[in-house]
Amino acid sequence: MALPNKLRIRLKKKYRGYALVTGASSGIGQELAKELATSGFDLILCARSEDKLNSLSAQWRGQQKIKIEVIATDLAKTEGVLSLLEQIEDKEIGMFIAAAGFGTSGNFIDNSIEEEVNMLRLNCEAVVMLTHQLAIRFKKQVFGGIVLFSSLVAFQGTPYAANYAATKAFIQTFAEGIAVELKSHHVDVLVVAPGPVKSGFGNRANMKMDGATPVEKIAVPILSALGRSSTVVPGAQGKFLTYSLRLLPRFGKIKVMKIVMGAMTKHQRTYENINS
Ligand SMILES: NC(=O)c1ccc[n+]([C@@H]2O[C@H](COP(=O)([O-])OP(=O)(O)OC[C@H]3O[C@@H](n4cnc5c(N)ncnc54)[C@H](OP(=O)(O)O)[C@@H]3O)[C@@H](O)[C@H]2O)c1
């Protein structure tokens, strides 16, 4: 869904320079990068899949007169984050979208601890390191927009996605805090808390995402909220679940999330039962 003209003009005026998008090779990051490309933003696209990024870059540069840099790096590794920071040192960046991330599901103790720690590094450590450097630069230039990703699962403990939900609770809390600290420096921080969205996420997390919001529907609400609010819940399904859960006490929310996530990971436990 294309951005309304008024929104494009506001974004271009407010967040001049390159937009850095991590997780630009798939899903939400790719959709946001596409909309920014169409709006005339120069882009720095980051993910591990260099071929995918190069092909998106060629496609978008064929449609718009914009500059696109591709940086392929593994952000779950500290050296991958440092390499990205080094490569963007001399670039004028006005917007940072931290969409690289993944989830795991199932019983925590059945999962690979290497994968769980990798997720913590990508979803939290990389976001903190990149946000720190970019926020310092944005403060100096007296403008900038930062978009971070939490989730519907961030607002309570979530059985069968316990560590993933904890990484997202971290981002939600982190973003709410820095949004206030950076406001007086004219740096906008937005945290996006989606419900299920159709992307590569479900496959990697091994979650069934029936009725998930199409990814094309979430760029407009996200980019419209940047500079206007500090948290946004895009998509009808996400909104419905978030607002219904809000009325419950925390233990009630956990019970509901057990049912919701239980349904999304039922196929795994059926397999587990067959094999036990
Ligand atoms: N989809 C949902 O239902 C949903 C709901 C709530 C929150 N979120 C959050 O939204 C964000 C975007 O997710 P999505 O739905 O767009 O998922 P997605 O389609 O799987 O995209 C994830 C992106 O992250 C990149 N990535 C993964 N591991 C990486 C690594 N080690 N280093 C660098 N880049 C890496 C992937 O590219 P490569 O594989 O090429 O590296 C890809 O571009 C995530 O933080 C996710 O937790 C998603």
The ligand as an ORCA input file, in Angstrom:
! r2SCAN-3c Opt
* xyz 0 1
  N       6.108    -11.129     11.426
  C       5.552    -11.059     12.621
  O       4.508    -11.679     12.883
  C       6.169    -10.204     13.695
  C       5.385     -9.900     14.808
  C       5.938     -9.123     15.811
  C       7.226     -8.644     15.691
  N       7.969     -8.949     14.592
  C       9.343     -8.449     14.518
  O       9.514     -7.696     13.339
  C      10.865     -7.756     12.916
  C      10.910     -8.115     11.431
  O      10.436     -9.447     11.268
  P       9.801     -9.972      9.899
  O       8.434    -10.387     10.194
  O      10.039     -9.012      8.806
  O      10.685    -11.304      9.679
  P      11.436    -11.857      8.389
  O      10.593    -11.750      7.183
  O      11.938    -13.202      8.788
  O      12.682    -10.860      8.228
  C      13.749    -10.856      9.141
  C      14.911    -10.065      8.558
  O      15.993    -10.124      9.516
  C      17.194    -10.485      8.819
  N      18.065    -11.230      9.695
  C      17.811    -12.398     10.335
  N      18.878    -12.824     11.001
  C      19.858    -11.890     10.793
  C      21.204    -11.768     11.216
  N      21.775    -12.673     12.013
  N      21.911    -10.687     10.823
  C      21.345     -9.752     10.006
  N      20.075     -9.808      9.581
  C      19.349    -10.872      9.967
  C      16.693    -11.379      7.665
  O      17.606    -11.383      6.579
  P      18.708    -12.504      6.318
  O      18.087    -13.821      6.610
  O      19.053    -12.265      4.897
  O      19.843    -12.174      7.217
  C      15.435    -10.628      7.251
  O      15.755     -9.579      6.377
  C      11.549     -8.774     13.825
  O      12.231     -8.086     14.851
  C      10.399     -9.550     14.419
  O      10.714    -10.068     15.683
  C       7.463     -9.718     13.580
*
